Amino acid sequence: MFVIWMQFNFIFAAMNEQTGDISDLVKKHIQALDPYAEVVILFPEGVSIHEDIVVYVLTNEKVNFQLEQQYLDARYNVELESGKSISLYIYSKEDWHKQFKDTPIYKKVHLEGVYL
């Protein structure tokens, strides 16, 4: 029983360390592009190493190709520094709240996401 508890604590501590590290890198590279954007991180459930960390950027700006490229470059920097795979979704706040309001992913992001 003690061994299981220690393993759980080790996994939990490693997840907390990962959460902090990723959050700091996302702030440094992604949120720095637009300090007024809402940035939400969804971490994988469980301890699977095959799931991506998902980042949602909700910006006041209209999303276009140039803006997407800036965020994709920032995502790449986070991946390089963390060694983790990141999925990035960029939406204007207006589109997000209108088009996705009644969807399961909208609810999941708002209930389980970590807001930076």
N, CA, C and O atoms as CSV, one atom per row, in Angstrom:
chain,resi,resn,atom,element,x,y,z
A,1,MET,N,N,0.825,-1.192,0.000
A,1,MET,CA,C,0.000,0.000,0.000
A,1,MET,C,C,0.865,1.251,0.000
A,1,MET,O,O,0.570,2.206,-0.718
A,2,PHE,N,N,1.920,1.258,0.788
A,2,PHE,CA,C,2.813,2.403,0.881
A,2,PHE,C,C,3.491,2.670,-0.459
A,2,PHE,O,O,3.673,3.825,-0.842
A,3,VAL,N,N,3.866,1.607,-1.174
A,3,VAL,CA,C,4.520,1.743,-2.469
A,3,VAL,C,C,3.578,2.394,-3.479
A,3,VAL,O,O,3.992,3.267,-4.242
A,4,ILE,N,N,2.328,1.976,-3.484
A,4,ILE,CA,C,1.345,2.564,-4.401
A,4,ILE,C,C,1.165,4.041,-4.085
A,4,ILE,O,O,1.113,4.860,-5.003
A,5,TRP,N,N,1.068,4.403,-2.806
A,5,TRP,CA,C,0.913,5.787,-2.409
A,5,TRP,C,C,2.109,6.614,-2.851
A,5,TRP,O,O,1.946,7.734,-3.335
A,6,MET,N,N,3.314,6.069,-2.687
A,6,MET,CA,C,4.525,6.792,-3.102
A,6,MET,C,C,4.550,6.956,-4.616
A,6,MET,O,O,4.937,8.014,-5.113
A,7,GLN,N,N,4.142,5.925,-5.360
A,7,GLN,CA,C,4.123,6.036,-6.813
A,7,GLN,C,C,3.107,7.089,-7.237
A,7,GLN,O,O,3.382,7.881,-8.140
A,8,PHE,N,N,1.944,7.110,-6.603
A,8,PHE,CA,C,0.922,8.106,-6.927
A,8,PHE,C,C,1.454,9.506,-6.637
A,8,PHE,O,O,1.284,10.412,-7.452
A,9,ASN,N,N,2.092,9.690,-5.494
A,9,ASN,CA,C,2.650,11.003,-5.150
A,9,ASN,C,C,3.729,11.416,-6.143
A,9,ASN,O,O,3.820,12.589,-6.505
A,10,PHE,N,N,4.547,10.464,-6.588
A,10,PHE,CA,C,5.585,10.770,-7.570
A,10,PHE,C,C,4.959,11.205,-8.884
A,10,PHE,O,O,5.388,12.188,-9.487
A,11,ILE,N,N,3.938,10.469,-9.329
A,11,ILE,CA,C,3.253,10.817,-10.580
A,11,ILE,C,C,2.579,12.179,-10.441
A,11,ILE,O,O,2.668,13.012,-11.343
A,12,PHE,N,N,1.902,12.410,-9.307
A,12,PHE,CA,C,1.218,13.683,-9.081
A,12,PHE,C,C,2.220,14.833,-9.044
A,12,PHE,O,O,1.965,15.890,-9.622
A,13,ALA,N,N,3.344,14.644,-8.379
A,13,ALA,CA,C,4.375,15.683,-8.321
A,13,ALA,C,C,4.949,15.958,-9.704
A,13,ALA,O,O,5.183,17.111,-10.064
A,14,ALA,N,N,5.174,14.903,-10.477
A,14,ALA,CA,C,5.687,15.078,-11.833
A,14,ALA,C,C,4.677,15.821,-12.693
A,14,ALA,O,O,5.063,16.656,-13.512
A,15,MET,N,N,3.390,15.534,-12.521
A,15,MET,CA,C,2.358,16.238,-13.296
A,15,MET,C,C,2.302,17.705,-12.895
A,15,MET,O,O,2.164,18.570,-13.760
A,16,ASN,N,N,2.407,18.005,-11.598
A,16,ASN,CA,C,2.398,19.397,-11.155
A,16,ASN,C,C,3.605,20.144,-11.691
A,16,ASN,O,O,3.492,21.301,-12.095
A,17,GLU,N,N,4.757,19.493,-11.697
A,17,GLU,CA,C,5.963,20.117,-12.240
A,17,GLU,C,C,5.783,20.373,-13.731
A,17,GLU,O,O,6.139,21.444,-14.222
A,18,GLN,N,N,5.238,19.405,-14.454
A,18,GLN,CA,C,4.988,19.556,-15.885
A,18,GLN,C,C,3.995,20.684,-16.131
A,18,GLN,O,O,4.192,21.503,-17.028
A,19,THR,N,N,2.924,20.729,-15.332
A,19,THR,CA,C,1.906,21.759,-15.486
A,19,THR,C,C,2.528,23.135,-15.341
A,19,THR,O,O,2.267,24.022,-16.153
A,20,GLY,N,N,3.344,23.323,-14.320
A,20,GLY,CA,C,3.996,24.614,-14.105
A,20,GLY,C,C,4.954,24.960,-15.220
A,20,GLY,O,O,4.964,26.095,-15.696
A,21,ASP,N,N,5.763,24.000,-15.649
A,21,ASP,CA,C,6.732,24.248,-16.707
A,21,ASP,C,C,6.044,24.625,-18.007
A,21,ASP,O,O,6.431,25.598,-18.655
A,22,ILE,N,N,5.040,23.873,-18.390
A,22,ILE,CA,C,4.323,24.144,-19.638
A,22,ILE,C,C,3.623,25.484,-19.549
A,22,ILE,O,O,3.666,26.268,-20.497
A,23,SER,N,N,2.984,25.760,-18.433
A,23,SER,CA,C,2.288,27.043,-18.260
A,23,SER,C,C,3.254,28.207,-18.420
A,23,SER,O,O,2.934,29.195,-19.081
A,24,ASP,N,N,4.427,28.097,-17.820
A,24,ASP,CA,C,5.427,29.163,-17.938
A,24,ASP,C,C,5.881,29.341,-19.382
A,24,ASP,O,O,6.031,30.468,-19.853
A,25,LEU,N,N,6.098,28.240,-20.081
A,25,LEU,CA,C,6.528,28.329,-21.475
A,25,LEU,C,C,5.434,28.897,-22.373
A,25,LEU,O,O,5.716,29.667,-23.291
A,26,VAL,N,N,4.190,28.517,-22.109
A,26,VAL,CA,C,3.071,29.057,-22.897
A,26,VAL,C,C,2.953,30.559,-22.656
A,26,VAL,O,O,2.717,31.319,-23.594
A,27,LYS,N,N,3.114,30.990,-21.408
A,27,LYS,CA,C,3.093,32.428,-21.120
A,27,LYS,C,C,4.225,33.142,-21.852
A,27,LYS,O,O,4.030,34.200,-22.450
A,28,LYS,N,N,5.395,32.546,-21.793
A,28,LYS,CA,C,6.590,33.158,-22.386
A,28,LYS,C,C,6.474,33.300,-23.904
A,28,LYS,O,O,6.842,34.337,-24.456
A,29,HIS,N,N,5.974,32.284,-24.572
A,29,HIS,CA,C,5.986,32.287,-26.032
A,29,HIS,C,C,4.640,32.617,-26.676
A,29,HIS,O,O,4.586,33.376,-27.643
A,30,ILE,N,N,3.567,32.059,-26.152
A,30,ILE,CA,C,2.266,32.202,-26.818
A,30,ILE,C,C,1.507,33.411,-26.294
A,30,ILE,O,O,1.056,34.244,-27.081
A,31,GLN,N,N,1.358,33.521,-24.978
A,31,GLN,CA,C,0.585,34.627,-24.436
A,31,GLN,C,C,1.291,35.966,-24.649
A,31,GLN,O,O,0.641,37.011,-24.669
A,32,ALA,N,N,2.579,35.942,-24.805
A,32,ALA,CA,C,3.332,37.178,-25.042
A,32,ALA,C,C,2.948,37.835,-26.369
A,32,ALA,O,O,3.124,39.043,-26.533
A,33,LEU,N,N,2.428,37.056,-27.313
A,33,LEU,CA,C,2.024,37.631,-28.596
A,33,LEU,C,C,0.834,38.571,-28.451
A,33,LEU,O,O,0.720,39.551,-29.188
A,34,ASP,N,N,-0.046,38.277,-27.507
A,34,ASP,CA,C,-1.223,39.114,-27.277
A,34,ASP,C,C,-1.601,39.000,-25.806
A,34,ASP,O,O,-2.304,38.067,-25.419
A,35,PRO,N,N,-1.145,39.938,-24.982
A,35,PRO,CA,C,-1.423,39.848,-23.550
A,35,PRO,C,C,-2.913,39.939,-23.198
A,35,PRO,O,O,-3.309,39.597,-22.084
A,36,TYR,N,N,-3.741,40.403,-24.151
A,36,TYR,CA,C,-5.176,40.525,-23.902
A,36,TYR,C,C,-5.954,39.286,-24.329
A,36,TYR,O,O,-7.154,39.191,-24.070
A,37,ALA,N,N,-5.297,38.353,-24.967
A,37,ALA,CA,C,-5.960,37.114,-25.381
A,37,ALA,C,C,-6.152,36.207,-24.165
A,37,ALA,O,O,-5.341,36.205,-23.240
A,38,GLU,N,N,-7.233,35.445,-24.188
A,38,GLU,CA,C,-7.432,34.411,-23.175
A,38,GLU,C,C,-6.691,33.171,-23.653
A,38,GLU,O,O,-6.893,32.717,-24.779
A,39,VAL,N,N,-5.844,32.631,-22.809
A,39,VAL,CA,C,-5.110,31.419,-23.146
A,39,VAL,C,C,-5.518,30.347,-22.138
A,39,VAL,O,O,-5.415,30.535,-20.926
A,40,VAL,N,N,-5.983,29.217,-22.674
A,40,VAL,CA,C,-6.490,28.130,-21.841
A,40,VAL,C,C,-5.735,26.857,-22.218
A,40,VAL,O,O,-5.595,26.540,-23.399
A,41,ILE,N,N,-5.253,26.136,-21.218
A,41,ILE,CA,C,-4.523,24.889,-21.451
A,41,ILE,C,C,-5.350,23.723,-20.933
A,41,ILE,O,O,-5.855,23.753,-19.811
A,42,LEU,N,N,-5.481,22.698,-21.764
A,42,LEU,CA,C,-6.090,21.436,-21.347
A,42,LEU,C,C,-4.981,20.393,-21.298
A,42,LEU,O,O,-4.342,20.104,-22.310
A,43,PHE,N,N,-4.762,19.841,-20.129
A,43,PHE,CA,C,-3.744,18.808,-19.972
A,43,PHE,C,C,-4.372,17.445,-20.187
A,43,PHE,O,O,-5.557,17.261,-19.909
A,44,PRO,N,N,-3.596,16.484,-20.678
A,44,PRO,CA,C,-4.137,15.126,-20.883
A,44,PRO,C,C,-4.666,14.551,-19.579
A,44,PRO,O,O,-4.118,14.788,-18.502
A,45,GLU,N,N,-5.736,13.795,-19.706
A,45,GLU,CA,C,-6.275,13.109,-18.535
A,45,GLU,C,C,-5.446,11.860,-18.298
A,45,GLU,O,O,-5.118,11.142,-19.242
A,46,GLY,N,N,-5.108,11.601,-17.059
A,46,GLY,CA,C,-4.291,10.427,-16.754
A,46,GLY,C,C,-2.818,10.724,-16.995
A,46,GLY,O,O,-2.391,11.878,-16.993
A,47,VAL,N,N,-2.058,9.666,-17.199
A,47,VAL,CA,C,-0.617,9.811,-17.345
A,47,VAL,C,C,-0.140,9.295,-18.709
A,47,VAL,O,O,1.019,8.907,-18.853
A,48,SER,N,N,-1.013,9.290,-19.688
A,48,SER,CA,C,-0.646,8.817,-21.017
A,48,SER,C,C,0.419,9.722,-21.625
A,48,SER,O,O,0.318,10.946,-21.545
A,49,ILE,N,N,1.423,9.131,-22.222
A,49,ILE,CA,C,2.476,9.932,-22.843
A,49,ILE,C,C,2.175,10.224,-24.303
A,49,ILE,O,O,2.949,10.908,-24.971
A,50,HIS,N,N,1.061,9.713,-24.803
A,50,HIS,CA,C,0.743,9.864,-26.217
A,50,HIS,C,C,-0.278,10.953,-26.496
A,50,HIS,O,O,-0.624,11.185,-27.654
A,51,GLU,N,N,-0.763,11.619,-25.472
A,51,GLU,CA,C,-1.756,12.656,-25.666
A,51,GLU,C,C,-1.075,14.025,-25.707
A,51,GLU,O,O,-0.129,14.294,-24.968
A,52,ASP,N,N,-1.586,14.876,-26.593
A,52,ASP,CA,C,-1.074,16.230,-26.695
A,52,ASP,C,C,-1.627,17.094,-25.568
A,52,ASP,O,O,-2.705,16.841,-25.031
A,53,ILE,N,N,-0.860,18.113,-25.231
A,53,ILE,CA,C,-1.369,19.193,-24.407
A,53,ILE,C,C,-2.064,20.128,-25.386
A,53,ILE,O,O,-1.520,20.434,-26.448
A,54,VAL,N,N,-3.255,20.580,-25.039
A,54,VAL,CA,C,-4.043,21.400,-25.959
A,54,VAL,C,C,-4.103,22.824,-25.428
A,54,VAL,O,O,-4.426,23.055,-24.263
A,55,VAL,N,N,-3.786,23.777,-26.303
A,55,VAL,CA,C,-3.819,25.191,-25.938
A,55,VAL,C,C,-4.848,25.892,-26.822
A,55,VAL,O,O,-4.810,25.781,-28.047
A,56,TYR,N,N,-5.759,26.609,-26.188
A,56,TYR,CA,C,-6.745,27.420,-26.900
A,56,TYR,C,C,-6.383,28.881,-26.695
A,56,TYR,O,O,-6.166,29.326,-25.568
A,57,VAL,N,N,-6.318,29.622,-27.790
A,57,VAL,CA,C,-6.077,31.058,-27.735
A,57,VAL,C,C,-7.342,31.742,-28.230
A,57,VAL,O,O,-7.785,31.510,-29.355
A,58,LEU,N,N,-7.913,32.576,-27.389
A,58,LEU,CA,C,-9.126,33.324,-27.732
A,58,LEU,C,C,-8.740,34.797,-27.780
A,58,LEU,O,O,-8.511,35.428,-26.748
A,59,THR,N,N,-8.674,35.323,-28.972
A,59,THR,CA,C,-8.157,36.674,-29.175
A,59,THR,C,C,-9.255,37.642,-29.595
A,59,THR,O,O,-10.279,37.235,-30.143
A,60,ASN,N,N,-9.036,38.915,-29.335
A,60,ASN,CA,C,-9.963,39.950,-29.783
A,60,ASN,C,C,-9.777,40.249,-31.265
A,60,ASN,O,O,-10.647,40.852,-31.894
A,61,GLU,N,N,-8.655,39.833,-31.816
A,61,GLU,CA,C,-8.344,40.098,-33.213
A,61,GLU,C,C,-9.045,39.112,-34.137
A,61,GLU,O,O,-9.439,38.018,-33.731
A,62,LYS,N,N,-9.188,39.529,-35.387
A,62,LYS,CA,C,-9.688,38.613,-36.400
A,62,LYS,C,C,-8.549,37.649,-36.743
A,62,LYS,O,O,-7.419,38.078,-36.976
A,63,VAL,N,N,-8.844,36.367,-36.772
A,63,VAL,CA,C,-7.810,35.362,-37.027
A,63,VAL,C,C,-7.591,35.246,-38.531
A,63,VAL,O,O,-8.517,34.980,-39.297
A,64,ASN,N,N,-6.335,35.455,-38.932
A,64,ASN,CA,C,-5.955,35.326,-40.340
A,64,ASN,C,C,-4.679,34.490,-40.435
A,64,ASN,O,O,-4.126,34.060,-39.423
A,65,PHE,N,N,-4.232,34.274,-41.645
A,65,PHE,CA,C,-3.071,33.414,-41.867
A,65,PHE,C,C,-1.825,33.928,-41.150
A,65,PHE,O,O,-1.090,33.150,-40.543
A,66,GLN,N,N,-1.590,35.226,-41.218
A,66,GLN,CA,C,-0.397,35.807,-40.590
A,66,GLN,C,C,-0.421,35.608,-39.072
A,66,GLN,O,O,0.594,35.253,-38.472
A,67,LEU,N,N,-1.576,35.838,-38.462
A,67,LEU,CA,C,-1.704,35.641,-37.015
A,67,LEU,C,C,-1.500,34.177,-36.646
A,67,LEU,O,O,-0.815,33.867,-35.671
A,68,GLU,N,N,-2.099,33.275,-37.430
A,68,GLU,CA,C,-1.918,31.844,-37.184
A,68,GLU,C,C,-0.442,31.464,-37.246
A,68,GLU,O,O,0.031,30.699,-36.406
A,69,GLN,N,N,0.280,31.976,-38.211
A,69,GLN,CA,C,1.707,31.646,-38.358
A,69,GLN,C,C,2.506,32.108,-37.146
A,69,GLN,O,O,3.404,31.398,-36.694
A,70,GLN,N,N,2.191,33.284,-36.615
A,70,GLN,CA,C,2.883,33.776,-35.422
A,70,GLN,C,C,2.676,32.831,-34.244
A,70,GLN,O,O,3.615,32.505,-33.518
A,71,TYR,N,N,1.430,32.398,-34.066
A,71,TYR,CA,C,1.134,31.483,-32.961
A,71,TYR,C,C,1.736,30.098,-33.189
A,71,TYR,O,O,2.180,29.456,-32.237
A,72,LEU,N,N,1.754,29.639,-34.420
A,72,LEU,CA,C,2.355,28.330,-34.706
A,72,LEU,C,C,3.863,28.354,-34.456
A,72,LEU,O,O,4.426,27.374,-33.968
A,73,ASP,N,N,4.512,29.460,-34.785
A,73,ASP,CA,C,5.945,29.597,-34.484
A,73,ASP,C,C,6.176,29.579,-32.977
A,73,ASP,O,O,7.127,28.962,-32.497
A,74,ALA,N,N,5.299,30.261,-32.231
A,74,ALA,CA,C,5.413,30.281,-30.768
A,74,ALA,C,C,5.179,28.887,-30.197
A,74,ALA,O,O,5.873,28.469,-29.269
A,75,ARG,N,N,4.200,28.164,-30.752
A,75,ARG,CA,C,3.930,26.790,-30.311
A,75,ARG,C,C,5.156,25.913,-30.519
A,75,ARG,O,O,5.502,25.099,-29.663
A,76,TYR,N,N,5.806,26.086,-31.659
A,76,TYR,CA,C,7.003,25.303,-31.967
A,76,TYR,C,C,8.086,25.551,-30.918
A,76,TYR,O,O,8.776,24.618,-30.508
A,77,ASN,N,N,8.235,26.785,-30.489
A,77,ASN,CA,C,9.226,27.098,-29.449
A,77,ASN,C,C,8.886,26.420,-28.130
A,77,ASN,O,O,9.778,25.948,-27.425
A,78,VAL,N,N,7.601,26.371,-27.792
A,78,VAL,CA,C,7.174,25.678,-26.567
A,78,VAL,C,C,7.499,24.192,-26.687
A,78,VAL,O,O,8.011,23.591,-25.742
A,79,GLU,N,N,7.205,23.601,-27.836
A,79,GLU,CA,C,7.493,22.179,-28.044
A,79,GLU,C,C,8.989,21.894,-27.942
A,79,GLU,O,O,9.394,20.897,-27.344
A,80,LEU,N,N,9.803,22.760,-28.519
A,80,LEU,CA,C,11.252,22.554,-28.463
A,80,LEU,C,C,11.775,22.615,-27.035
A,80,LEU,O,O,12.590,21.787,-26.630
A,81,GLU,N,N,11.309,23.590,-26.282
A,81,GLU,CA,C,11.818,23.761,-24.918
A,81,GLU,C,C,11.263,22.732,-23.935
A,81,GLU,O,O,11.933,22.370,-22.967
A,82,SER,N,N,10.038,22.260,-24.183
A,82,SER,CA,C,9.413,21.341,-23.225
A,82,SER,C,C,9.589,19.873,-23.605
A,82,SER,O,O,9.554,18.996,-22.742
A,83,GLY,N,N,9.779,19.607,-24.901
A,83,GLY,CA,C,9.826,18.223,-25.361
A,83,GLY,C,C,8.453,17.581,-25.419
A,83,GLY,O,O,8.352,16.368,-25.600
A,84,LYS,N,N,7.396,18.362,-25.270
A,84,LYS,CA,C,6.021,17.862,-25.279
A,84,LYS,C,C,5.331,18.293,-26.569
A,84,LYS,O,O,5.657,19.325,-27.155
A,85,SER,N,N,4.374,17.480,-26.992
A,85,SER,CA,C,3.585,17.787,-28.170
A,85,SER,C,C,2.422,18.700,-27.775
A,85,SER,O,O,1.706,18.431,-26.810
A,86,ILE,N,N,2.250,19.778,-28.532
A,86,ILE,CA,C,1.228,20.773,-28.225
A,86,ILE,C,C,0.283,20.901,-29.416
A,86,ILE,O,O,0.730,21.051,-30.553
A,87,SER,N,N,-1.010,20.842,-29.159
A,87,SER,CA,C,-2.012,21.176,-30.172
A,87,SER,C,C,-2.496,22.577,-29.867
A,87,SER,O,O,-2.761,22.912,-28.713
A,88,LEU,N,N,-2.613,23.397,-30.900
A,88,LEU,CA,C,-2.973,24.798,-30.711
A,88,LEU,C,C,-4.200,25.142,-31.541
A,88,LEU,O,O,-4.258,24.847,-32.735
A,89,TYR,N,N,-5.181,25.768,-30.899
A,89,TYR,CA,C,-6.389,26.226,-31.574
A,89,TYR,C,C,-6.537,27.713,-31.313
A,89,TYR,O,O,-6.477,28.158,-30.167
A,90,ILE,N,N,-6.731,28.481,-32.375
A,90,ILE,CA,C,-6.831,29.931,-32.269
A,90,ILE,C,C,-8.192,30.360,-32.802
A,90,ILE,O,O,-8.565,30.030,-33.927
A,91,TYR,N,N,-8.921,31.095,-31.981
A,91,TYR,CA,C,-10.230,31.588,-32.374
A,91,TYR,C,C,-10.367,33.036,-31.932
A,91,TYR,O,O,-9.768,33.450,-30.940
A,92,SER,N,N,-11.159,33.803,-32.674
A,92,SER,CA,C,-11.544,35.111,-32.153
A,92,SER,C,C,-12.540,34.830,-31.029
A,92,SER,O,O,-13.298,33.862,-31.093
A,93,LYS,N,N,-12.535,35.666,-30.015
A,93,LYS,CA,C,-13.448,35.467,-28.882
A,93,LYS,C,C,-14.899,35.459,-29.360
A,93,LYS,O,O,-15.718,34.666,-28.894
A,94,GLU,N,N,-15.193,36.342,-30.282
A,94,GLU,CA,C,-16.561,36.435,-30.793
A,94,GLU,C,C,-16.995,35.122,-31.445
A,94,GLU,O,O,-18.084,34.623,-31.161
A,95,ASP,N,N,-16.147,34.553,-32.325
A,95,ASP,CA,C,-16.476,33.282,-32.981
A,95,ASP,C,C,-16.586,32.149,-31.965
A,95,ASP,O,O,-17.502,31.330,-32.040
A,96,TRP,N,N,-15.659,32.103,-31.022
A,96,TRP,CA,C,-15.652,31.045,-30.018
A,96,TRP,C,C,-16.960,31.019,-29.231
A,96,TRP,O,O,-17.577,29.967,-29.069
A,97,HIS,N,N,-17.375,32.193,-28.743
A,97,HIS,CA,C,-18.565,32.244,-27.901
A,97,HIS,C,C,-19.866,32.083,-28.696
A,97,HIS,O,O,-20.879,31.668,-28.133
A,98,LYS,N,N,-19.853,32.401,-29.973
A,98,LYS,CA,C,-21.061,32.241,-30.794
A,98,LYS,C,C,-21.158,30.841,-31.403
A,98,LYS,O,O,-22.194,30.185,-31.291
A,99,GLN,N,N,-20.094,30.389,-32.039
A,99,GLN,CA,C,-20.144,29.140,-32.805
A,99,GLN,C,C,-20.003,27.890,-31.953
A,99,GLN,O,O,-20.532,26.839,-32.317
A,100,PHE,N,N,-19.310,27.976,-30.841
A,100,PHE,CA,C,-19.010,26.775,-30.062
A,100,PHE,C,C,-19.740,26.701,-28.729
A,100,PHE,O,O,-19.536,25.757,-27.966
A,101,LYS,N,N,-20.579,27.674,-28.441
A,101,LYS,CA,C,-21.207,27.801,-27.135
A,101,LYS,C,C,-21.897,26.536,-26.639
A,101,LYS,O,O,-21.803,26.217,-25.454
A,102,ASP,N,N,-22.574,25.821,-27.497
A,102,ASP,CA,C,-23.344,24.648,-27.077
A,102,ASP,C,C,-22.647,23.326,-27.386
A,102,ASP,O,O,-23.303,22.288,-27.471
A,103,THR,N,N,-21.348,23.351,-27.551
A,103,THR,CA,C,-20.616,22.130,-27.905
A,103,THR,C,C,-19.925,21.532,-26.674
A,103,THR,O,O,-19.639,22.249,-25.715
A,104,PRO,N,N,-19.662,20.241,-26.698
A,104,PRO,CA,C,-18.965,19.608,-25.574
A,104,PRO,C,C,-17.556,20.174,-25.350
A,104,PRO,O,O,-17.115,20.285,-24.206
A,105,ILE,N,N,-16.852,20.529,-26.418
A,105,ILE,CA,C,-15.487,21.039,-26.233
A,105,ILE,C,C,-15.504,22.404,-25.555
A,105,ILE,O,O,-14.618,22.710,-24.756
A,106,TYR,N,N,-16.487,23.211,-25.860
A,106,TYR,CA,C,-16.634,24.528,-25.210
A,106,TYR,C,C,-16.791,24.322,-23.700
A,106,TYR,O,O,-16.136,24.991,-22.900
A,107,LYS,N,N,-17.654,23.401,-23.333
A,107,LYS,CA,C,-17.895,23.126,-21.917
A,107,LYS,C,C,-16.640,22.562,-21.247
A,107,LYS,O,O,-16.300,22.946,-20.128
A,108,LYS,N,N,-15.957,21.648,-21.941
A,108,LYS,CA,C,-14.748,21.040,-21.380
A,108,LYS,C,C,-13.663,22.091,-21.155
A,108,LYS,O,O,-13.013,22.107,-20.109
A,109,VAL,N,N,-13.473,22.960,-22.132
A,109,VAL,CA,C,-12.458,24.017,-21.997
A,109,VAL,C,C,-12.775,24.908,-20.808
A,109,VAL,O,O,-11.882,25.251,-20.033
A,110,HIS,N,N,-14.038,25.287,-20.656
A,110,HIS,CA,C,-14.406,26.206,-19.566
A,110,HIS,C,C,-14.423,25.521,-18.192
A,110,HIS,O,O,-14.212,26.178,-17.172
A,111,LEU,N,N,-14.671,24.211,-18.162
A,111,LEU,CA,C,-14.725,23.515,-16.872
A,111,LEU,C,C,-13.372,22.944,-16.442
A,111,LEU,O,O,-13.037,22.968,-15.258
A,112,GLU,N,N,-12.593,22.430,-17.401
A,112,GLU,CA,C,-11.361,21.729,-17.061
A,112,GLU,C,C,-10.087,22.480,-17.445
A,112,GLU,O,O,-8.992,22.095,-17.036
A,113,GLY,N,N,-10.226,23.537,-18.221
A,113,GLY,CA,C,-9.058,24.253,-18.697
A,113,GLY,C,C,-8.374,25.062,-17.616
A,113,GLY,O,O,-8.997,25.495,-16.646
A,114,VAL,N,N,-7.076,25.257,-17.805
A,114,VAL,CA,C,-6.279,26.102,-16.917
A,114,VAL,C,C,-6.099,27.439,-17.627
A,114,VAL,O,O,-5.446,27.514,-18.668
A,115,TYR,N,N,-6.677,28.483,-17.062
A,115,TYR,CA,C,-6.593,29.825,-17.648
A,115,TYR,C,C,-5.314,30.501,-17.195
A,115,TYR,O,O,-4.968,30.473,-16.015
A,116,LEU,N,N,-4.617,31.107,-18.139
A,116,LEU,CA,C,-3.389,31.811,-17.800
A,116,LEU,C,C,-3.661,33.301,-17.696
A,116,LEU,O,O,-2.748,34.077,-17.416
